[in-house]
Amino acid sequence: MKKVIVALALILGLSFGTFAQDYGIKRGYKGFIDFGYTVNVGMTGLAKDISGYDSNKINWVTSHGYQFNPYLFVGAGVSFDCYTAKTWVTVPIFANVRVSPLIGNITPFIDVKVGYNSIGYMKGVYFAPSIGCRFGLTRKVGLNVGIGYALQQNTANHYQWDPYDKFPDEVKNHGLSFIFGFDF
């Protein structure tokens, strides 16, 4: 009787292994398309008082590069950020590194984007680290959900009347980002 139970358990275990799908991260080209919303949590600089710049933004981000192994992705990308309180758009260009410490269909990740706001109202440093989880949907497509921090530094002059008789040379806009996207 024990032999029959062991044999059935072994057959049952092997059959589950046969039907299991491996939707983990594969080596080679990889692309990401992310959608996000960033809630402004702080601003530094004199322009906060005189420009009304303090606002949230909607993000559309795409990044493309190479997945070296299941743990490391390196690429570059562009973000289109549209501020909700103003009609301002910024287009940061960045380098992207993503580390996935585990292998499997459900994988946590740490993602860092570092670049420069080159087009739009803000021109300056762009820094956007995030953490999240990737859910494998098929062999090549995954769903990514995360939360992150966004910093955009503006070094442009503000052409407004300044009650303090000087123009700010640096504004840092800090935000909490909620991210939803796909990789392929």
N, CA, C and O of each residue as an XYZ file, in Angstrom:
736
protein
N       0.823     -1.191      0.000
C       0.000      0.000      0.000
C       0.876      1.269      0.000
O       0.577      2.241     -0.693
N       1.957      1.238      0.787
C       2.846      2.389      0.836
C       3.481      2.629     -0.528
O       3.663      3.775     -0.937
N       3.819      1.544     -1.235
C       4.433      1.675     -2.548
C       3.462      2.314     -3.536
O       3.875      3.107     -4.381
N       2.196      1.983     -3.440
C       1.185      2.547     -4.330
C       1.015      4.044     -4.055
O       0.911      4.840     -4.989
N       0.987      4.419     -2.792
C       0.832      5.835     -2.436
C       2.044      6.628     -2.900
O       1.896      7.723     -3.443
N       3.244      6.090     -2.692
C       4.460      6.763     -3.133
C       4.477      6.889     -4.655
O       4.845      7.937     -5.185
N       4.081      5.827     -5.362
C       4.050      5.852     -6.824
C       3.040      6.885     -7.321
O       3.341      7.635     -8.250
N       1.858      6.939     -6.727
C       0.838      7.931     -7.123
C       1.324      9.361     -6.843
O       1.130     10.262     -7.659
N       1.951      9.553     -5.693
C       2.473     10.882     -5.367
C       3.549     11.297     -6.361
O       3.598     12.454     -6.779
N       4.409     10.360     -6.739
C       5.457     10.641     -7.703
C       4.872     10.972     -9.076
O       5.309     11.930     -9.714
N       3.906     10.206     -9.533
C       3.260     10.455    -10.835
C       2.537     11.808    -10.813
O       2.636     12.592    -11.757
N       1.816     12.065     -9.730
C       1.097     13.337     -9.604
C       2.068     14.519     -9.602
O       1.818     15.528    -10.261
N       3.175     14.397     -8.863
C       4.179     15.462     -8.833
C       4.809     15.697    -10.188
O       5.009     16.848    -10.575
N       5.126     14.654    -10.916
C       5.702     14.801    -12.246
C       4.717     15.409    -13.232
O       5.106     16.189    -14.101
N       3.445     15.055    -13.099
C       2.454     15.614    -14.025
C       2.282     17.112    -13.814
O       2.096     17.846    -14.784
N       2.338     17.586    -12.566
C       2.262     19.030    -12.323
C       3.472     19.738    -12.909
O       3.352     20.837    -13.451
N       4.622     19.118    -12.803
C       5.829     19.693    -13.380
C       5.758     19.777    -14.889
O       6.303     20.712    -15.476
N       5.101     18.825    -15.535
C       4.963     18.819    -16.982
C       4.088     19.969    -17.463
O       4.374     20.566    -18.501
N       3.033     20.287    -16.729
C       2.104     21.321    -17.153
C       2.507     22.722    -16.696
O       1.924     23.710    -17.144
N       3.478     22.811    -15.828
C       3.912     24.134    -15.350
C       4.570     24.900    -16.492
O       5.348     24.333    -17.259
N       4.261     26.173    -16.601
C       4.838     27.032    -17.628
C       5.958     27.866    -17.024
O       5.869     28.308    -15.878
N       6.990     28.072    -17.789
C       8.089     28.925    -17.351
C       7.930     30.279    -18.022
O       8.333     30.463    -19.170
N       7.347     31.218    -17.306
C       7.164     32.570    -17.819
C       8.154     33.522    -17.167
O       7.862     34.706    -17.001
N       9.305     33.020    -16.802
C      10.349     33.832    -16.179
C      11.020     34.740    -17.200
O      10.642     34.759    -18.371
N      12.002     35.479    -16.753
C      12.702     36.454    -17.577
C      13.713     35.738    -18.474
O      14.502     34.923    -17.995
N      13.690     36.039    -19.759
C      14.575     35.408    -20.741
C      15.706     36.352    -21.145
O      15.584     37.572    -21.039
N      16.798     35.768    -21.606
C      17.971     36.518    -22.058
C      17.731     37.086    -23.458
O      17.048     36.466    -24.273
N      18.300     38.278    -23.738
C      18.182     38.885    -25.060
C      17.549     40.269    -24.992
O      17.482     40.891    -23.932
N      17.083     40.738    -26.162
C      16.436     42.055    -26.230
C      15.223     42.086    -25.312
O      14.496     41.099    -25.200
N      15.008     43.221    -24.658
C      13.822     43.403    -23.821
C      13.369     44.847    -23.926
O      14.183     45.770    -23.949
N      12.073     45.025    -23.988
C      11.481     46.354    -24.013
C      10.446     46.492    -22.915
O       9.829     45.511    -22.500
N      10.260     47.713    -22.450
C       9.279     48.021    -21.413
C       8.412     49.182    -21.870
O       8.906     50.135    -22.473
N       7.133     49.102    -21.586
C       6.212     50.227    -21.749
C       5.488     50.363    -20.421
O       4.774     49.455    -19.996
N       5.677     51.502    -19.768
C       5.083     51.742    -18.453
C       4.205     52.981    -18.488
O       4.481     53.947    -19.200
N       3.149     52.926    -17.706
C       2.266     54.060    -17.500
C       2.283     54.362    -16.013
O       2.297     53.449    -15.187
N       2.282     55.638    -15.674
C       2.356     55.970    -14.261
C       1.687     57.276    -13.924
O       1.310     58.061    -14.794
N       1.552     57.483    -12.636
C       1.034     58.731    -12.100
C       1.935     59.116    -10.937
O       2.151     58.318    -10.025
N       2.453     60.320    -10.964
C       3.359     60.790     -9.926
C       2.677     61.886     -9.118
O       2.244     62.903     -9.659
N       2.591     61.657     -7.816
C       2.009     62.622     -6.892
C       3.144     63.456     -6.317
O       4.075     62.915     -5.719
N       3.072     64.764     -6.493
C       4.113     65.656     -6.000
C       4.090     65.658     -4.474
O       3.057     65.919     -3.857
N       5.245     65.364     -3.876
C       5.333     65.351     -2.414
C       6.258     66.435     -1.873
O       6.431     66.550     -0.660
N       6.844     67.217     -2.744
C       7.711     68.284     -2.258
C       8.413     69.004     -3.370
O       8.610     68.469     -4.461
N       8.784     70.215     -3.082
C       9.514     71.027     -4.037
C      10.446     71.936     -3.270
O      10.091     72.473     -2.221
N      11.635     72.102     -3.801
C      12.568     73.034     -3.185
C      12.892     74.128     -4.187
O      12.782     73.924     -5.396
N      13.281     75.261     -3.695
C      13.656     76.368     -4.561
C      12.676     77.514     -4.463
O      11.527     77.334     -4.060
N      13.127     78.664     -4.826
C      12.335     79.876     -4.767
C      11.151     79.836     -5.727
O      10.130     80.475     -5.474
N      11.274     79.093     -6.824
C      10.217     79.079     -7.837
C       8.921     78.502     -7.314
O       7.865     78.778     -7.883
N       8.955     77.713     -6.256
C       7.719     77.176     -5.701
C       6.782     78.302     -5.288
O       5.568     78.201     -5.463
N       7.341     79.363     -4.747
C       6.531     80.481     -4.275
C       6.040     81.373     -5.401
O       4.981     81.990     -5.284
N       6.794     81.451     -6.494
C       6.445     82.437     -7.512
C       5.923     81.848     -8.818
O       5.378     82.580     -9.645
N       6.080     80.520     -9.023
C       5.709     79.989    -10.330
C       4.467     79.126    -10.324
O       3.902     78.884    -11.390
N       4.012     78.647     -9.168
C       2.872     77.744     -9.144
C       3.208     76.395     -9.769
O       2.330     75.728    -10.317
N       4.449     75.999     -9.691
C       4.928     74.811    -10.383
C       4.534     73.510     -9.701
O       4.600     72.451    -10.324
N       4.133     73.562     -8.457
C       3.867     72.382     -7.651
C       2.664     71.616     -8.194
O       1.526     72.014     -7.944
N       2.890     70.501     -8.947
C       1.762     69.752     -9.503
C       2.123     68.296     -9.728
O       3.296     67.923     -9.729
N       1.103     67.482     -9.918
C       1.250     66.059    -10.209
C       1.465     65.879    -11.706
O       1.310     66.819    -12.485
N       1.831     64.641    -12.101
C       2.051     64.402    -13.532
C       1.672     62.977    -13.919
O       1.691     62.057    -13.101
N       1.329     62.828    -15.186
C       1.051     61.533    -15.799
C       2.280     61.162    -16.617
O       2.830     61.996    -17.337
N       2.710     59.899    -16.503
C       3.931     59.465    -17.175
C       3.638     58.360    -18.186
O       2.816     57.478    -17.939
N       4.313     58.422    -19.311
C       4.388     57.318    -20.265
C       5.868     57.100    -20.510
O       6.563     57.999    -20.984
N       6.356     55.901    -20.185
C       7.787     55.617    -20.213
C       8.049     54.396    -21.082
O       7.354     53.386    -20.966
N       9.040     54.484    -21.944
C       9.466     53.312    -22.700
C      10.978     53.180    -22.568
O      11.720     54.160    -22.629
N      11.407     51.936    -22.386
C      12.818     51.632    -22.203
C      13.143     50.363    -22.971
O      12.355     49.417    -22.977
N      14.305     50.338    -23.621
C      14.703     49.182    -24.430
C      16.176     48.889    -24.183
O      16.983     49.800    -23.998
N      16.511     47.601    -24.184
C      17.897     47.240    -23.936
C      18.106     45.751    -23.996
O      17.422     45.045    -24.737
N      19.056     45.272    -23.212
C      19.460     43.874    -23.253
C      19.327     43.235    -21.877
O      19.794     43.783    -20.878
N      18.690     42.079    -21.836
C      18.574     41.281    -20.623
C      19.758     40.312    -20.626
O      19.757     39.337    -21.377
N      20.761     40.572    -19.798
C      21.980     39.772    -19.803
C      21.776     38.380    -19.221
O      22.360     37.409    -19.702
N      20.955     38.285    -18.198
C      20.610     37.023    -17.560
C      19.291     37.265    -16.824
O      18.764     38.374    -16.903
N      18.739     36.295    -16.122
C      17.458     36.549    -15.445
C      17.510     37.638    -14.379
O      16.470     38.096    -13.908
N      18.707     38.051    -14.000
C      18.846     39.015    -12.909
C      19.109     40.455    -13.340
O      18.813     41.372    -12.574
N      19.656     40.692    -14.545
C      20.145     42.028    -14.898
C      19.692     42.482    -16.282
O      19.911     41.795    -17.279
N      19.052     43.657    -16.323
C      18.670     44.343    -17.560
C      19.376     45.690    -17.582
O      19.414     46.390    -16.570
N      19.939     46.059    -18.739
C      20.560     47.374    -18.926
C      20.043     47.936    -20.243
O      20.073     47.254    -21.268
N      19.574     49.166    -20.218
C      19.048     49.773    -21.431
C      18.982     51.285    -21.324
O      19.595     51.897    -20.449
N      18.226     51.865    -22.232
C      18.017     53.311    -22.266
C      16.579     53.574    -22.668
O      15.916     52.716    -23.251
N      16.102     54.775    -22.348
C      14.713     55.061    -22.675
C      14.384     56.528    -22.617
O      15.244     57.392    -22.444
N      13.087     56.775    -22.771
C      12.562     58.126    -22.774
C      11.235     58.124    -22.020
O      10.480     57.153    -22.066
N      10.967     59.223    -21.328
C       9.721     59.380    -20.588
C       9.001     60.626    -21.095
O       9.631     61.654    -21.346
N       7.700     60.534    -21.241
C       6.871     61.684    -21.601
C       6.030     62.001    -20.375
O       5.131     61.240    -20.017
N       6.321     63.121    -19.734
C       5.657     63.511    -18.491
C       4.786     64.730    -18.743
O       5.269     65.771    -19.190
N       3.512     64.594    -18.457
C       2.558     65.687    -18.655
C       2.020     66.114    -17.292
O       1.367     65.333    -16.600
N       2.298     67.358    -16.916
C       1.846     67.871    -15.623
C       0.362     68.192    -15.681
O      -0.121     68.756    -16.663
N      -0.364     67.827    -14.618
C      -1.820     67.955    -14.630
C      -2.310     69.359    -14.306
O      -3.357     69.759    -14.817
N      -1.606     70.123    -13.483
C      -2.056     71.456    -13.108
C      -1.650     72.520    -14.120
O      -2.242     73.599    -14.159
N      -0.667     72.227    -14.920
C      -0.184     73.165    -15.935
C      -0.168     72.441    -17.275
O      -0.409     71.236    -17.333
N       0.107     73.151    -18.321
C       0.223     72.529    -19.641
C       1.686     72.271    -19.983
O       2.112     72.465    -21.122
N       2.441     71.838    -18.996
C       3.862     71.584    -19.183
C       4.111     70.128    -19.507
O       3.478     69.237    -18.940
N       5.026     69.893    -20.411
C       5.455     68.545    -20.775
C       6.973     68.506    -20.690
O       7.650     69.432    -21.138
N       7.503     67.442    -20.120
C       8.942     67.235    -20.109
C       9.244     65.887    -20.742
O       8.418     64.976    -20.699
N      10.418     65.763    -21.323
C      10.826     64.534    -22.003
C      12.232     64.147    -21.537
O      13.216     64.454    -22.210
N      12.327     63.473    -20.381
C      13.643     63.023    -19.931
C      14.145     61.836    -20.762
O      13.372     60.955    -21.140
N      15.427     61.831    -21.032
C      16.101     60.704    -21.678
C      17.014     60.105    -20.613
O      17.707     60.840    -19.910
N      17.022     58.776    -20.486
C      17.698     58.165    -19.349
C      18.353     56.833    -19.683
O      18.026     56.192    -20.681
N      19.289     56.431    -18.822
C      19.838     55.074    -18.795
C      19.032     54.295    -17.763
O      18.606     54.856    -16.753
N      18.820     53.009    -18.011
C      17.953     52.199    -17.163
C      18.667     50.907    -16.760
O      19.209     50.200    -17.610
N      18.664     50.606    -15.459
C      19.182     49.340    -14.942
C      18.093     48.721    -14.084
O      17.520     49.379    -13.215
N      17.811     47.442    -14.339
C      16.812     46.714    -13.552
C      17.434     45.431    -13.045
O      18.028     44.668    -13.807
N      17.291     45.200    -11.746
C      17.807     43.988    -11.111
C      16.625     43.197    -10.570
O      15.766     43.736     -9.872
N      16.594     41.914    -10.902
C      15.570     40.994    -10.409
C      16.275     39.936     -9.573
O      16.920     39.053    -10.138
N      16.175     39.993     -8.240
C      16.965     39.097     -7.399
C      16.505     37.637     -7.395
O      17.258     36.765     -6.963
N      15.303     37.355     -7.860
C      14.785     35.992     -7.867
C      14.420     35.563     -9.281
O      14.208     36.403    -10.155
N      14.349     34.274     -9.500
C      13.930     33.731    -10.791
C      12.572     33.077    -10.613
O      12.346     32.378     -9.625
N      11.659     33.298    -11.563
C      10.356     32.655    -11.507
C       9.309     33.434    -12.267
O       9.591     34.466    -12.876
N       8.095     32.919    -12.219
C       6.980     33.578    -12.896
C       6.576     34.874    -12.196
O       6.092     35.804    -12.840
N       6.770     34.935    -10.901
C       6.511     36.149    -10.121
C       7.850     36.589     -9.554
O       8.450     35.889     -8.738
N       8.313     37.749     -9.991
C       9.668     38.185     -9.676
C       9.681     39.629     -9.166
O       9.196     40.519     -9.865
N      10.218     39.888     -7.979
C      10.387     41.271     -7.541
C      11.523     41.930     -8.328
O      12.416     41.248     -8.832
N      11.482     43.258     -8.428
C      12.553     43.963     -9.133
C      12.883     45.280     -8.458
O      12.082     45.851     -7.719
N      14.092     45.741     -8.740
C      14.562     47.075     -8.362
C      14.980     47.737     -9.661
O      15.793     47.187    -10.403
N      14.434     48.911     -9.944
C      14.663     49.591    -11.210
C      15.190     50.998    -10.933
O      14.680     51.691    -10.052
N      16.207     51.420    -11.680
C      16.752     52.774    -11.516
C      16.901     53.414    -12.900
O      17.490     52.829    -13.809
N      16.361     54.614    -13.039
C      16.493     55.405    -14.258
C      17.228     56.696    -13.895
O      16.826     57.407    -12.974
N      18.297     56.990    -14.616
C      19.079     58.214    -14.380
C      19.308     58.876    -15.725
O      19.773     58.240    -16.670
N      18.977     60.163    -15.807
C      19.151     60.841    -17.076
C      19.051     62.342    -16.966
O      19.409     62.947    -15.956
N      18.542     62.932    -18.059
C      18.503     64.383    -18.180
C      17.215     64.801    -18.876
O      16.830     64.213    -19.887
N      16.549     65.819    -18.333
C      15.386     66.424    -18.991
C      15.908     67.300    -20.111
O      16.463     68.369    -19.855
N      15.738     66.868    -21.336
C      16.338     67.612    -22.443
C      15.327     68.393    -23.262
O      15.693     69.353    -23.940
N      14.073     68.002    -23.211
C      13.044     68.647    -24.023
C      11.891     69.034    -23.107
O      11.525     68.272    -22.212
N      11.325     70.194    -23.321
C      10.181     70.609    -22.528
C      10.522     71.737    -21.579
O      11.581     72.355    -21.686
N       9.628     71.998    -20.659
C       9.758     73.129    -19.757
C      10.941     72.980    -18.804
O      11.661     73.946    -18.550
N      11.143     71.775    -18.277
C      12.223     71.561    -17.319
C      13.449     71.006    -18.011
O      13.339     70.121    -18.860
N      14.600     71.509    -17.662
C      15.865     71.005    -18.181
C      16.796     70.800    -17.006
O      17.176     71.757    -16.332
N      17.168     69.542    -16.757
C      18.025     69.233    -15.625
C      18.039     67.746    -15.342
O      17.611     66.947    -16.175
N      18.526     67.373    -14.179
C      18.711     65.981    -13.781
C      17.365     65.270    -13.615
O      16.394     65.845    -13.122
N      17.336     64.016    -14.036
C      16.169     63.139    -13.870
C      16.634     61.887    -13.136
O      17.600     61.251    -13.556
N      15.961     61.524    -12.044
C      16.321     60.350    -11.255
C      15.034     59.676    -10.807
O      14.196     60.309    -10.164
N      14.863     58.378    -11.144
C      13.615     57.682    -10.838
C      13.863     56.225    -10.451
O      13.788     55.342    -11.306
N      14.159     55.958     -9.173
C      14.263     54.574     -8.721
C      12.870     54.026     -8.378
O      11.973     54.784     -8.009
N      12.698     52.712     -8.503
C      11.426     52.090     -8.139
C      11.639     50.639     -7.736
O      12.659     50.026     -8.053
N      10.650     50.109     -7.031
C      10.613     48.693     -6.698
C       9.242     48.174     -7.108
O       8.271     48.928     -7.165
N       9.177     46.886     -7.390
C       7.905     46.335     -7.784
C       7.979     44.844     -8.009
O       8.880     44.160     -7.523
N       7.004     44.357     -8.762
C       6.906     42.933     -9.021
C       6.504     42.705    -10.474
O       5.642     43.399    -11.013
N       7.151     41.713    -11.100
C       6.836     41.305    -12.466
C       6.079     39.996    -12.411
O       6.484     39.050    -11.735
N       4.955     39.955    -13.147
C       4.146     38.746    -13.251
C       4.242     38.248    -14.691
O       3.803     38.935    -15.613
N       4.813     37.054    -14.892
C       4.944     36.494    -16.228
C       3.586     36.100    -16.786
O       2.872     35.308    -16.171
N       3.216     36.647    -17.953
C       1.933     36.337    -18.584
C       2.085     35.279    -19.677
O       1.261     34.371    -19.787
N       3.138     35.400    -20.481
C       3.471     34.410    -21.501
C       4.982     34.235    -21.478
O       5.657     34.761    -20.592
N       5.511     33.504    -22.441
C       6.954     33.299    -22.480
C       7.718     34.601    -22.737
O       8.882     34.712    -22.351
N       7.089     35.582    -23.378
C       7.792     36.823    -23.721
C       7.194     38.079    -23.113
O       7.801     39.146    -23.213
N       6.041     37.995    -22.494
C       5.353     39.190    -21.994
C       5.133     39.076    -20.490
O       4.737     38.028    -19.978
N       5.398     40.176    -19.798
C       5.166     40.231    -18.360
C       4.455     41.511    -17.968
O       4.575     42.531    -18.647
N       3.721     41.455    -16.884
C       3.030     42.602    -16.310
C       3.878     43.118    -15.158
O       4.306     42.331    -14.313
N       4.128     44.417    -15.104
C       4.947     45.030    -14.069
C       4.118     46.022    -13.267
O       3.428     46.870    -13.834
N       4.190     45.911    -11.949
C       3.496     46.821    -11.051
C       4.529     47.298    -10.038
O       5.269     46.491     -9.477
N       4.582     48.610     -9.803
C       5.593     49.109     -8.879
C       5.249     50.452     -8.270
O       4.248     51.086     -8.605
N       6.108     50.851     -7.373
C       6.007     52.155     -6.721
C       7.420     52.730     -6.693
O       8.395     51.997     -6.529
N       7.520     54.035     -6.853
C       8.851     54.618     -6.930
C       8.895     56.066     -6.499
O       7.918     56.632     -6.007
N      10.048     56.636     -6.700
C      10.329     58.032     -6.372
C      10.782     58.716     -7.652
O      11.515     58.124     -8.445
N      10.363     59.930     -7.857
C      10.778     60.671     -9.052
C      11.336     62.033     -8.632
O      10.727     62.761     -7.847
N      12.501     62.352     -9.172
C      13.117     63.655     -8.938
C      13.392     64.282    -10.288
O      14.047     63.681    -11.139
N      12.895     65.485    -10.484
C      13.233     66.260    -11.668
C      13.788     67.589    -11.190
O      13.168     68.295    -10.395
N      14.954     67.907    -11.687
C      15.620     69.147    -11.318
C      15.545     70.110    -12.491
O      15.901     69.757    -13.615
N      15.089     71.306    -12.233
C      14.957     72.312    -13.271
C      16.037     73.368    -13.077
O      16.119     73.999    -12.023
N      16.853     73.553    -14.089
C      17.875     74.594    -14.012
C      17.576     75.743    -14.963
O      18.432     76.597    -15.195
N      16.375     75.770    -15.511
C      15.993     76.833    -16.437
C      15.597     78.088    -15.667
O      15.156     78.009    -14.521
N      15.754     79.233    -16.298
C      15.304     80.485    -15.703
C      13.792     80.587    -15.804
O      13.186     80.090    -16.754
N      13.195     81.230    -14.827
C      11.752     81.481    -14.829
C      11.532     82.931    -15.226
O      11.981     83.838    -14.527
N      10.863     83.155    -16.312
C      10.677     84.507    -16.827
C       9.397     85.102    -16.264
O       8.433     85.342    -16.992
N       9.402     85.332    -14.984
C       8.286     85.944    -14.286
C       8.841     87.025    -13.376
O      10.026     87.038    -13.044
N       7.964     87.923    -12.985
C       8.377     88.923    -12.033
C       8.683     88.232    -10.709
O       7.897     87.406    -10.244
N       9.800     88.559    -10.111
C      10.260     87.939     -8.883
C      10.211     88.965     -7.758
O      10.959     89.942     -7.789
N       9.351     88.765     -6.771
C       9.259     89.753     -5.691
C      10.538     89.846     -4.859
O      10.721     90.817     -4.125
N      11.414     88.865     -4.960
C      12.664     88.884     -4.204
C      13.819     89.452     -5.028
O      14.960     89.479     -4.566
N      13.524     89.904     -6.244
C      14.486     90.560     -7.114
C      15.628     89.651     -7.581
O      16.747     90.120     -7.787
N      15.351     88.369     -7.747
C      16.337     87.446     -8.320
C      15.593     86.259     -8.937
O      14.466     85.947     -8.553
N      16.234     85.621     -9.879
C      15.642     84.463    -10.520
C      16.231     83.196     -9.918
O      17.439     83.131     -9.691
N      15.404     82.186     -9.654
C      15.934     80.939     -9.118
C      16.729     80.207    -10.196
O      16.372     80.244    -11.373
N      17.792     79.552     -9.793
C      18.573     78.824    -10.767
C      18.382     77.319    -10.647
O      18.871     76.577    -11.500
N      17.687     76.843     -9.615
C      17.485     75.417     -9.462
C      16.194     75.138     -8.710
O      15.937     75.724     -7.658
N      15.383     74.237     -9.257
C      14.161     73.789     -8.613
C      14.177     72.276     -8.639
O      14.441     71.675     -9.680
N      13.894     71.648     -7.497
C      13.813     70.192     -7.446
C      12.385     69.794     -7.138
O      11.812     70.221     -6.135
N      11.814     68.978     -8.001
C      10.444     68.512     -7.868
C      10.477     67.041     -7.473
O      10.970     66.213     -8.239
N       9.965     66.697     -6.293
C       9.987     65.333     -5.774
C       8.596     64.736     -5.855
O       7.611     65.430     -5.601
N       8.496     63.442     -6.207
C       7.193     62.823     -6.286
C       7.206     61.335     -5.986
O       8.235     60.670     -6.101
N       6.049     60.827     -5.600
C       5.818     59.409     -5.365
C       5.094     58.855     -6.586
O       4.007     59.323     -6.927
N       5.688     57.859     -7.247
C       5.153     57.336     -8.508
C       4.481     55.991     -8.328
O       4.960     55.136     -7.582
N       3.371     55.814     -9.016
C       2.669     54.537     -9.099
C       2.774     54.078    -10.543
O       2.377     54.805    -11.454
N       3.312     52.858    -10.768
C       3.683     52.408    -12.107
C       2.970     51.119    -12.461
O       2.838     50.211    -11.640
N       2.505     51.058    -13.724
C       1.843     49.868    -14.258
C       2.327     49.714    -15.691
O       2.267     50.673    -16.461
N       2.804     48.535    -16.069
C       3.317     48.397    -17.430
C       3.535     46.971    -17.871
O       3.209     46.019    -17.162
N       4.090     46.847    -19.049
C       4.343     45.537    -19.667
C       5.774     45.476    -20.170
O       6.357     46.492    -20.548
N       6.335     44.272    -20.172
C       7.622     44.056    -20.824
C       7.429     43.018    -21.908
O       6.529     42.181    -21.842
N       8.283     43.091    -22.894
C       8.197     42.167    -24.041
C       9.568     41.849    -24.567
O       9.701     41.090    -25.528
